[in-house]
Amino acid sequence: EAGVAQSPRYKIIEKRQSVAFWCNPISGHATLYWYQQILGQGPKLLIQFQNNGVVDDSQLPKDRFSAERLKGVDSTLKIQPAKLEDSAVYLCASSLTRDQPQHFGDGTRLSIL
Amino acid sequence: KQEVTQIPAALSVPEGENLVLNCSFTDSAIYNLQWFRQDPGKGLTSLLLIQSSQREQTSGRLNASLDKSSGRSTLYIAASQPGDSATYLCAVRTNSGYALNFGKGTSLLVTP
């Protein structure tokens, strides 16, 4: 089966600019997750969707980050405006249900200048 | 809040050695624990998942154990190979939610 697809792989922007990431989960996976992984750290959950509804966004900086999952399939994560501390790898994961193992994409590496 | 700690942060071993990676967590009310592998510039690959009712899981040369009462898990890698070089991450899911709480990982280098 095809894995979780993410784009772009790399993005370089200046602070205060906006950026968007895209994720296509494994077909049929109802649950989708966005994680932020800062260099040298483990991933931190930003937001979790069940179909197209938000289950957990308690660690999402809502003043600058937003996410949506259209029709319960693809998802986009947006940052506006970006700060230097947002430099990280943004990982998307999906699972068949909330109780099943999560499958990760290769991530988008974001650098803020 | 669940805190997950992995020791050591980095490890270098010669090929063929057996090795143990350690993971500890502060809240024993866990739903499951997962070990992942992360290669440079790549996402995470799930290696083993242990449910809270289980004591261990095995896959090939990998064996993971879980001791909930002491808040510990170990990942045992037998007969290590250079291809095992990667960062290994431990992640815990608690009973109160679906998010995975990750440790910072152990960076493993297996030298030929």
Interface residues (C-beta under 8 A of the other chain):
Chain A: V4 T31 Y33 G40 Q41 G42 P43 K44 L45 Q48 V55 D56 L91 A93 R98 P101 Q102 H103 F104 G105 D106 G107 R109
Chain B: V4 Q34 F36 G41 K42 G43 L44 T45 S46 L49 L89 A91 G97 Y98 A99 L100 F102 G103 K104 G105
